Amino acid sequence: MKVCLYLEMYHAFGGRLYKNIGTGLLSSYRNQKEVLSRSGIEFVEAWDPSCDILQINTPWLNSLRLIRKARRLGMPVAIWSHVTAEDAREVFWPNRFLYPLIKRYLKYAYGLADIVFCPSEYTRSLLIGYGLRPEKLVAVSNGVDVHVFKRDDGKRESARNEFRLKGMVIGTVGLAIPRKGIDTFLALARAFPEHTFVWFGKIYSSLLAQPLPKDLPSNVIFTGYVKDIVAAFNALDIYVFPSREENQGMTNVEAAAVGVPMLLRDLPAYRGYFTDESDSLMAKAEEEFAPKLARLLNNKEEREALAARAKERVIREQSLEACGERMRGLYEMLRSPKK
């Protein structure tokens, strides 16, 4: 079996378009390559007509051209639905106005696939709402490399020294955009001024996205893009992710693999991946964040128990080994002659 794995513009201009971004899309793409390698499945990252399957990430214009080529050869097509109109709407300024067009385009593009890999049942439900056929939509995790995302005291010390972090540190990892819950994060920092809050992640120009507030609390650090996010996770004592819209929430999975106790906003995308009061704490309303964070700050045993259960669950259900078994079955199904 040979898979053409394609992420549009990934190699263009020496990879500059994807440099210093640090998104879940890139994590997913790297995971796909690792899953294929560990499964003994040959793959290429450019169009190759000898492939058995074309697997598309971000189905933009050149991807559509490759899909047409694959169709002419009878090659089955899989597309990852990393993007929905709902999450794209709150990334850059123009997207708010382009929401109907984005939704319409994604319905068309995803509709070209023989199978659409959805990062969660929530994403699958959104695409069904777009009018896509349920039988071609399959929920499957992006996975996490638990051999990379793990506790590392050396990385912890290095990151804490680099950013001058001391004591109990609360933080998150992700793009610094409003959709990720910056307002909630800052409110928590103001409520707990005795602790340091750090946000690891790229900050976009104000020409593209809403800028950070000018009156940041003195106990808050926004680092901008960091190359080593494993070190970033290790630097944290409590991981807070107040995002308002996700398709899976890759950084949650990565934080759990490292063993950091998590406080999440209760989103439908997390159903089946994490459970409130079992392997994480989830805030169903804005006013629940502060008291739940206080619980974690004041109870070391609970922090350790939640982190241990989340890590065990991620290793069992979302490791690349576990996801690889599922993906191999889906690839075999794609290659099977249609009846």
N, C-alpha and C positions, 0 to 999 in steps of 0.2 A: 504494500500500500504506500502511496506517495501523495502528500497533501501540499497544495499550493497555499501557503499561509500569507495573507496579504493585509498590510496596514497602509492605507493610502498616504503617500508623501513621507513615509517613515525614513527612507534613505535619501530623499531629495536634499540638495544643497548640503551634503555631508551630514545630514541628520539634524541640521540646525533648527528646523521647525519644531522638533520634539525635545530639544535640549532644554534642560533646566525647567521642566514643567512639573514632573512628579505627579501624574494623575493615575487614577485607578485603571484607566484605559491602558497605559503603558505597563502597569503591573500585570494586568490581565494578558497582554500580548506576550510578555516575557514568560508568564506561566504557561501559556499555550505551547510555546517552543519547548519548554522544559518537559511538559507532559508528553509531547510527541517524542522527544529524545529518550525519555525514560521508558516509553512504551515500545521503543524500537521501531517507530514509524518514521520513514524518511519524509523530509519536508524541504521546501524551498521557499524563499521570500520574494520571489519575482515570478511573473507569469511563465508557466511551463506547460505546454500542451500535453506532455506525457503524464501529467498528474492524474490521479484518480478522483480527487475532490478539490474543489476551490473553496477555501474558507476565508471569508471577508470580515474585516473589522472596519467600522466606519464606512458605510456604503456611499461614498461620494462619487463624483462624476467619473473618474477613471475606473473605479470599482465597477460601475455599471457597464463600462465598456468590456471589462474582463468577464463579467457575468454573461454578456451576449456571446463572447467567444466560447465560453464554457458550454453554453446552451447548444451552439452549433456542433460541438464535439460530443454532445451527450454526457458531459461531465456534470455530476451533481454539485449543487451549490449550498453551502452553509453560511449563514451570516450571524454574527454576534450582535445582539441588540444592546450595546453599551449605552446608546443614547435614546432617550425618549423626549418628546416635545415638552413634557412636564418638567424634567430636570434641566433641559437646555434653556428653558424660558428665563431662568434666574441666574444665568452665568454672565453674559455680556449685555450691555445696554440694549442693542438693537433686537435681541432675541425676544424681548417682551412684545414687540410689534410684529415680529415674524412668526410668532407661535402658531397661528393657523397654517401658514405655509410650511413650517417645519413638520408639523403633524401630518400634513397631506403628503409631503415628500417621503417621510419615513414609512408611511403606509404603503406607498408605491414601491420603495426600495426593498423593504423587508418582504413584501409580497412576491418579489422575484425569486426568493430562496426556496429550496426544497425543504429546508429545515432552518428554523431560527432558534439560536441558543439564547435563552433569557436568563439573566443573572439571578432572578428570583421569581417566585410565583406572582408577586406583585407586578413585576414588569410584564409577565405573561398576561395578566389580567388587563393591564393597560392596552396591550397590543390587540387583545381580543376586542376591547372597546373601540379600537381604531377600525375594526371590521376585518382583521386578518383571521384566517381559518385556524381554529384551536388545535387541530390535529398536526399542524406544522410547527407549533410553538412548544419548545421543551425547556423546562426550568432546570438549569444546571449551574452550580457555583463556579465562579472564576478561580476558586481555590487559593491556596497559600503554600509557599515552600517552607515547611516547618523546620527544615535543616538550615535555612537562612534566617527566618524570623524566629528568634529564640532569645532567652535571657543571656546577656553577655555583660559581665561586670566591667570588663575593660572598655567596651563601647560606652557604657553608662558613665564611667568616670571621665572619659574623653569628651563626651557631649556636654556634661555638666560643667566641666572646666571651660570649654569653648564658649558657652553662653552664660557662664558665671551663675549657675543655678545651685542654690543651697536649700536645705531643709525639705519639707514636703512640697513637691512640685506637681501642679495640676496642669494638664495640657491636652493638646490635640494635634493631629497631623492631617493636612488637607489644604486645598486652595483657599486663600483668604478672600472669599466672596460672600456676600450677604446670605445667600441660600444656605450656607454651611452653619448659620446661627451665630454670627459674630456678636450680634446684640445680646444674646443670651450669655455668651462667653464673658463679655465685658460686665454684664450685670452680676455674674457670679464672682468675678474678680473684685468688684466693688463691695460685695457682701462678705468676702473673706480677705480683707486687706493684709492680713498677717501671712498669707501664703503667696508664692509666686505662680503666675499663670503664663504659660508659654504656648504660642501657636506656631508650629512648624509648617511652612508651606508657602508657595509662590504668591506674591502680591502683584496683581495686574495694574497696569497704568490706568489712571482715571479716565483715559480716553475710551477704554474698553469696559471697565467695571466700576461700580461705586467704590470710591476710595475709603480707606479706614478713617474713623473719626479722628479729629485733631486732638481731642481731650482724653487721651488714653489714660487709664489709671496707672499709677506709678509702679504697681506690682505686675504689670503685663508686658510681655515681650512678644513681638512678631518678628520672627527670624528671617522671613523670606524663604526662598527655595533652599533646601538642604539636600546634599547629595546622598548622605547616609541616613535613610529613614529608620533603619534598624537601630542605629545609635539614638535617634530621636525618641523612638518608643522606649528604649531602655532608660532614657533620662527621666522618664515620667514615673510618678508614684500612683497617680490616678489619671485615667484617660477619660476625657469628656468629649462627647460628639453630639452637639445640639443641632445638627443639620435638619432641615425641614423637608428635604426631598432627596431620595436615593433610589438607585436601582438594586444595589446590594449593600454598598458601604464597605468597600475593600479594606479601608484602614481599620474598621472594627475587627475584621477577621485577622488582620496582621497584629493588632494590639493584643488580641486574645492569644495568638500564637506565642507572643513574647511573654505573656503572663502578667499583663497590666490590668488591674481591676477597672471595669468600665461603667460609666454613666452615660446612657444614650437617650435621645428623644425616642419615644415609642412610635416607630414608623412601620407601616405594613410590609415594607421590604425586608424587615428583619425576621418576619414570621418563618419559623422552620430553621432559622440559623441561631438565634439566641432567645432566651426566655427570661422575662422579668422575675427578679427575686430568686432565680436559680443560678444563672451564670453571669448575670449582669443586673444593674438597676436601670429602670427605664422611667422617664418622666412623661406622663401622659398630658400634662398641662405645664405651662410656663412656671407657675408657682411651685411645682414639685421639684424643680432642679436644686434649689438651695438646700431644702431639708434632706434630700437624698445625698447630696454631696457632703453635708455635715455628718450623715450616718457613716459614710466611707472614711471621712477624716478621723472620726472618733472611734472607729472599730477596726483595729488591725486584723483581728481574726476573720471578720466578715470580708474584708478586702482580699485576704489570702484565699478564703474558701471560694468566693466568686471567681477569682482569677484562675484557680486550679480547675474548677469545673468548666469554665469557658475554654481553657487550653485543651483539656482532655476531649471536649466535644469537637473542637476545631480539628485536632489531630485525627479523630475518628471519622469525621464526616466531610471535612473540607481540605485535607491535605492533598497535595498533587497526586499522591498514590491513589487515594480514594477517588478523586475526580478523574484520574487517568483511566480507571476501570470503566467508569460510566462513559467517558468519551470514546473509548475503543468500541464499545457496544453501539454507540450512535454512528460512528464511522462505518462499521460493518453493515448497519441497517441502511445507510445511504448508498453503499455499493451494491446492495442486493437488488436484483432485477425487480422492477415494479410489476405487480400482477394486474 
